[in-house]
Amino acid sequence: MSTSPARPRVLAVNTDDGILTLIAAALTEAGFEPLTCRLADLNSEGGLLPYATKLLPDAIVYDVGPPYMENWERLQGVMASGAVTAPVIITSTDPDILRDKVRASPAAGLVGKPFEIEALISSLRDALDDSRSV
């Protein structure tokens, strides 16, 4: 009896339920196990760090929206903590405001919105491949 390998678990964080539903469906179709959370719910539960350390996702897709710098700094603190080692793909409606910051961070990638779902899946696969080769 053979067992299939576990599907990589991906935590998607966004403010929009419709986008979370779209991402979850695309992740499932691409062979991932989606875990979703609205940003407002995440903030009421103490932030990304305790939530991600509880779920232990293989990767995170995190939307940085307005206020961009406040949300960026919150995410940067989590990445800098070292407690969450999953690669992080950032999505944003204004990627230009974040591009230099993302390049200088441990984030695995930046995908502008509106995005082609295949671009997001491709970035996610690349990030997971890179994290496994380390």
C-alpha positions as CSV (number, residue, x, y, z in Angstrom):
1,M,0.0,0.0,0.0
2,S,1.5,3.3,-1.0
3,T,0.6,6.6,0.5
4,S,0.6,9.8,-1.4
5,P,2.9,12.6,-0.1
6,A,1.3,15.2,2.0
7,R,0.1,18.3,0.1
8,P,2.0,21.4,1.1
9,R,0.0,23.6,3.4
10,V,-0.3,27.2,2.3
11,L,-1.7,29.9,4.6
12,A,-3.4,32.7,2.6
13,V,-4.1,36.0,4.4
14,N,-6.2,38.7,2.8
15,T,-8.8,41.2,3.7
16,D,-11.2,40.1,1.0
17,D,-13.3,36.9,1.4
18,G,-13.8,36.6,-2.4
19,I,-10.1,36.6,-3.0
20,L,-9.5,34.1,-0.2
21,T,-12.1,31.8,-1.8
22,L,-10.4,32.2,-5.2
23,I,-7.0,31.5,-3.8
24,A,-8.2,28.5,-1.8
25,A,-9.8,27.0,-4.9
26,A,-6.7,27.6,-7.0
27,L,-4.4,26.1,-4.3
28,T,-6.5,23.0,-4.1
29,E,-6.6,22.6,-7.8
30,A,-2.8,23.0,-7.9
31,G,-2.3,20.3,-5.3
32,F,-1.8,22.4,-2.1
33,E,-3.8,22.3,1.1
34,P,-5.2,25.8,1.6
35,L,-5.5,27.4,5.0
36,T,-7.2,30.8,4.9
37,C,-7.6,33.7,7.2
38,R,-9.0,37.2,6.9
39,L,-6.5,39.9,8.0
40,A,-9.0,41.4,10.5
41,D,-9.5,38.0,12.1
42,L,-5.8,37.5,12.3
43,N,-5.3,40.8,13.9
44,S,-7.9,40.0,16.5
45,E,-6.1,36.7,17.3
46,G,-2.8,38.4,18.2
47,G,-1.3,38.6,14.7
48,L,0.4,36.4,12.2
49,L,3.1,35.0,14.5
50,P,1.0,33.0,16.9
51,Y,-1.4,31.9,14.2
52,A,1.4,30.7,11.8
53,T,3.3,29.0,14.6
54,K,0.1,27.1,15.6
55,L,-0.7,26.1,12.0
56,L,2.9,25.5,10.8
57,P,2.2,26.2,7.1
58,D,4.7,25.2,4.4
59,A,4.3,28.6,2.8
60,I,2.4,31.9,3.4
61,V,0.6,34.1,0.8
62,Y,0.2,37.4,2.6
63,D,-1.6,40.5,1.1
64,V,-0.1,43.8,2.1
65,G,-2.7,46.4,1.5
66,P,-3.4,49.9,2.9
67,P,-2.1,51.1,5.2
68,Y,0.9,49.6,3.3
69,M,3.7,50.6,5.6
70,E,1.9,49.6,8.7
71,N,1.0,46.2,7.3
72,W,4.5,45.8,5.8
73,E,6.1,46.5,9.2
74,R,3.8,44.0,10.9
75,L,4.8,41.3,8.4
76,Q,8.5,42.3,8.5
77,G,8.5,41.8,12.3
78,V,7.2,38.2,11.9
79,M,9.7,37.4,9.2
80,A,12.6,38.9,11.2
81,S,11.6,36.9,14.3
82,G,12.8,33.7,12.8
83,A,9.9,31.8,14.5
84,V,8.2,31.4,11.1
85,T,10.4,29.8,8.6
86,A,7.9,29.2,5.8
87,P,8.6,31.2,2.6
88,V,6.3,34.2,2.3
89,I,4.9,35.4,-1.0
90,I,3.5,38.9,-0.8
91,T,0.6,40.1,-2.8
92,S,-0.3,43.8,-3.1
93,T,-2.4,46.2,-5.2
94,D,0.6,48.6,-5.2
95,P,3.7,46.4,-5.6
96,D,5.8,49.4,-6.6
97,I,5.6,50.8,-3.1
98,L,6.9,47.5,-1.7
99,R,9.4,46.3,-4.3
100,D,12.6,47.6,-2.8
101,K,11.5,46.6,0.7
102,V,10.7,43.0,-0.4
103,R,14.0,42.7,-2.2
104,A,15.8,43.6,1.0
105,S,13.7,41.2,3.1
106,P,13.5,37.4,3.6
107,A,10.2,37.4,1.6
108,A,10.3,34.8,-1.2
109,G,8.5,36.9,-3.7
110,L,6.1,39.7,-4.6
111,V,3.0,39.3,-6.9
112,G,1.1,42.4,-7.9
113,K,-2.7,42.5,-7.9
114,P,-4.8,41.9,-9.8
115,F,-2.7,38.8,-10.5
116,E,-2.9,36.0,-12.8
117,I,-3.6,33.0,-10.5
118,E,-1.0,31.0,-12.4
119,A,1.7,33.6,-11.6
120,L,0.9,33.2,-7.9
121,I,1.0,29.4,-8.1
122,S,4.3,29.6,-10.0
123,S,5.8,31.9,-7.4
124,L,4.6,29.7,-4.6
125,R,6.1,26.5,-6.2
126,D,9.4,28.3,-6.8
127,A,9.5,29.5,-3.2
128,L,8.8,26.0,-1.9
129,D,11.4,24.4,-4.2
130,D,14.0,27.0,-3.0
131,S,13.1,26.4,0.6
132,R,13.5,22.6,0.3
133,S,16.9,22.9,-1.5
134,V,18.5,24.7,1.5
